[in-house]
Amino acid sequence: MPSADHDRDHDTPSPLPENGMTKLTNCRLVRGDRLVWDDVWISSATGKILRSQATFYDELILPDKTIDLGGRIVSPGFIECQLNGAFGFNFSTLLDDEEQYGENVRQLNEKLIQTGVTSYIPTVTSQTADLYRKVLPHLGPSGGPRVAKDGAESLGAHVEGPFLNPGKNGVHNKQVLRQASSFADLEDMYGPTNINPATSNPMPIKILTAAPELGSMTQLIPELCTRGIVYSIGHSEATYEEASAAVAAGATMITHLFNAMRPLHHRNPGIFGVLGIAESLPRPFFGVIADGIHLHPTTVKIAWNAHPEGFILVTDAMHMAGLPDGTYPWTNGEGEFFITKKGAVLLLEGSDTIAGSSITLIDCVNNFLSWSGATIPQAIKAVTTTPAAMLHVQGIKGSLDAGADADLVILSEEKSEGRTTLVVDEVWKFGAKVFKRHAPPSV
């Protein structure tokens, strides 16, 4: 399979062409559950995927540039739905200089896109109200001009807590966990402007993870849904009946399935049981951390087989992702704690408690491919089409259809010992190439 350096025209960086249209040819497009040989036309002027037949035959427009991809795979840009931080920056860190916080987010965006992630949900763990109110305005959907060089874009923040069950806190600080009896309690915690669309456009919060069995949380789910917020069940002791009631109220997501929740039991399947819920209720989407640490490979396969249409790969990566082994500080509620990184394993210092991951999303895809027997399109769907549907951005993100944002990942395949590994060769954002892998010199 050709490397990223084997484009027919060598793809030398140059000023944007006059109409900004590029035709990618001799490539396999991820469409549904198939890889389809076809061309894809994109525009850096509009940032969109074009309807090639109409452009070429009806409007008689020729592309400014045609790139032969040598049979490589073209995927929609990856969507990461649970990212706590990366490359040394933690979204849950409160800085005295808020301008510097925003700059750190911008720097992370530029690095993150090199992993194939073009859109993501920045996650803030259980913290104090003061921190939420200060950082959330920086983490909402990326607004302003559509600038490719800015890198990955936020689709809205994920607040993972603090309305969690203390019995399933994971590494979340129990001292800051709360229960909500009214919507005012959510406003007091996150700030009214961060949770009400009438006072914030676009609204920063996109996903809220909470334990539905505590306080009046299940009763508050419909009100969250009317605001366009995805309610996700997580860090919970909910029984099957309580989880089902949350789904009936509008919960459409489960945060890192199996982790920090009541385990599956043959007489009460708990939260996992709602994946087999009666047809009268929609089965929720669910996140799976395929790092080989949070879940056994067979558990990942079981989850996918239970409800493949809801299966979403996430990293749950911490700010140690992309950093060398060592011990790093972590803001955790009202105190500072430390996390030790050794290889791919992150542990809360002085314990055996898993503290997120340091994996990349493409590595999760490759692990899933190896463990599940899924096809390449099925694996890619778990980081494109399915998360886009969960976030209600289908047709805009996670798609190669005309009219979608021209966020693309060019993948090559490497085969070794019967295993296929996907490699990110190029990343395009809004129709402009922003990353190209340089293949190692041949031996």
Buried (B, 14 or more C-beta within 10 A) or exposed (E): BBBBEBBEEEBEEEEBEEEBBBBBBBBBBBBEBEBEEBBBBBBBBBBBBBBBEEBBEEEEBEBBBBBBBBEBBBBBBBBBBBBBBBBBBBBBBBBEEEEEBBBBBEBBBBBBBBBBBBBBBBBBBBBBBEBBBBBBBBBBBBEEEBEBEBBBBBBBBBBBBBBBBBEBBBBBBEEBBBBBEEBEBBBBBBBBBBBBBEEBEBBBBBBBBBBBBBBBBBBBBEBBBEBBBBBBBBBBBBBBEBBBBBBBBBBBBBBBBBBBBBEBEEEEBBBBBBBEBEEEEBBBBBBBBBBBBBBEBEBBBBBBEBBBEBBBBBBBBBBBBBBEEEEBEBBBBEEEBBBBBEEEBBBBBEEEEBBBBBBBBBBBBBBBBBBBEBEBBBBBBBBBBBBBBBBEBBEBBBBBEBEBBBBBBBBBBEEEEEEEBBBBBBBBBBBBBBBBBEBEEEE
